[in-house]
Amino acid sequence: MGALPVFRWRLAPDGYATRRQLRARGLRPGGQEVAAQLERPRRRRGPLVAYLYRVDLAKPVRPMTEAKRAALASANAARRLCPACRRDAGYVIPAALGTCVPCAYPDPHGPEGSTR
């Protein structure tokens, strides 16, 4: 594989798309190599780079199967489960906290001492 063609930001020719642009069209790269790249210059740092794929070689996105849907639902449910109190927090537990908010910041006055 030779050197990739490099285009300036927003100046790529038709027929090329980023992964996100392919996904918006219901496509995926489908195993093809990166065909070109975009570069957006920045001050005081290296350029931002986006990789482009050929649209004519892209394949349709694979449909979601019931097994994949069940696995995704299970994974999302696990992200909501607090490891300290074992309750469903009702939201995805932040990785920075590691537990639900009530476990991370217990009320020092107890539930009865709250003024709210």
C-alpha positions as CSV (number, residue, x, y, z in Angstrom):
1,M,0.0,0.0,0.0
2,G,1.4,3.4,-1.0
3,A,1.0,6.7,0.6
4,L,-2.5,7.8,1.3
5,P,-4.0,10.8,-0.6
6,V,-4.4,13.7,1.9
7,F,-7.2,16.3,1.5
8,R,-7.8,19.5,3.4
9,W,-10.7,19.6,5.7
10,R,-14.1,19.8,3.8
11,L,-12.4,19.4,0.5
12,A,-12.5,15.6,-0.1
13,P,-14.0,14.5,-3.4
14,D,-17.3,12.7,-3.7
15,G,-17.1,9.0,-3.2
16,Y,-15.2,9.1,0.1
17,A,-16.8,9.1,3.6
18,T,-15.7,8.8,7.2
19,R,-17.0,5.9,9.4
20,R,-19.7,8.2,10.9
21,Q,-20.8,9.3,7.4
22,L,-21.0,5.7,6.3
23,R,-23.0,4.8,9.3
24,A,-25.4,7.7,8.7
25,R,-26.1,6.1,5.3
26,G,-26.6,2.7,6.7
27,L,-23.2,1.4,5.6
28,R,-19.9,0.1,7.1
29,P,-16.4,0.0,5.7
30,G,-16.7,-3.8,5.2
31,G,-13.0,-4.7,5.7
32,Q,-11.6,-2.3,3.2
33,E,-8.4,-0.4,3.9
34,V,-8.4,3.3,4.6
35,A,-8.5,5.0,1.2
36,A,-7.5,8.6,2.1
37,Q,-7.3,11.0,4.9
38,L,-8.5,14.5,5.8
39,E,-6.3,16.9,7.7
40,R,-7.5,20.0,9.5
41,P,-4.7,22.3,10.6
42,R,-4.6,23.5,14.1
43,R,-2.5,26.2,15.8
44,R,0.4,25.0,18.0
45,R,-0.5,21.4,17.6
46,G,-0.5,18.7,14.9
47,P,-3.4,18.6,12.5
48,L,-6.7,16.7,13.2
49,V,-6.9,13.6,11.0
50,A,-10.0,11.8,9.8
51,Y,-9.7,8.6,7.8
52,L,-11.8,8.2,4.7
53,Y,-13.3,5.0,3.1
54,R,-14.6,4.5,-0.4
55,V,-18.4,4.6,-0.5
56,D,-18.6,2.2,-3.5
57,L,-16.8,-0.5,-1.6
58,A,-18.8,-0.1,1.6
59,K,-21.3,-2.8,2.7
60,P,-24.7,-2.5,4.4
61,V,-24.7,-2.5,8.2
62,R,-25.5,-5.9,9.6
63,P,-29.0,-6.1,11.2
64,M,-29.3,-6.4,15.0
65,T,-30.1,-10.0,15.9
66,E,-32.2,-10.9,19.0
67,A,-29.1,-12.4,20.7
68,K,-27.1,-9.2,20.2
69,R,-30.1,-7.1,21.4
70,A,-30.3,-9.3,24.6
71,A,-26.6,-9.0,25.2
72,L,-26.7,-5.3,24.8
73,A,-29.6,-5.0,27.2
74,S,-27.8,-7.1,29.7
75,A,-24.6,-5.1,29.5
76,N,-26.5,-1.8,29.9
77,A,-28.4,-3.2,32.9
78,A,-25.0,-4.2,34.5
79,R,-23.8,-0.6,34.1
80,R,-26.8,0.6,36.1
81,L,-26.3,-1.8,39.0
82,C,-24.5,-0.3,42.0
83,P,-21.8,-2.7,43.3
84,A,-22.1,-1.4,46.9
85,C,-25.9,-1.6,47.5
86,R,-26.7,-4.0,44.6
87,R,-29.7,-1.8,43.5
88,D,-30.6,-0.5,40.1
89,A,-29.6,3.2,40.2
90,G,-31.9,4.2,37.3
91,Y,-28.9,5.7,35.4
92,V,-25.5,4.6,34.2
93,I,-23.2,4.7,37.2
94,P,-20.3,7.1,36.5
95,A,-16.9,5.4,36.3
96,A,-15.4,8.2,38.4
97,L,-17.6,7.3,41.3
98,G,-17.8,3.6,40.9
99,T,-21.0,3.5,42.9
100,C,-24.4,5.2,42.8
101,V,-24.5,8.8,44.1
102,P,-26.2,7.9,47.5
103,C,-23.4,5.3,48.2
104,A,-20.7,7.7,47.0
105,Y,-22.0,10.6,49.1
106,P,-23.9,9.3,52.0
107,D,-26.0,11.9,53.9
108,P,-24.2,12.5,57.2
109,H,-27.6,13.3,58.9
110,G,-29.4,10.3,57.7
111,P,-32.7,10.4,55.8
112,E,-34.5,12.0,58.7
113,G,-32.0,14.9,59.0
114,S,-32.6,16.1,55.5
115,T,-34.2,19.6,55.1
116,R,-35.5,19.0,51.6
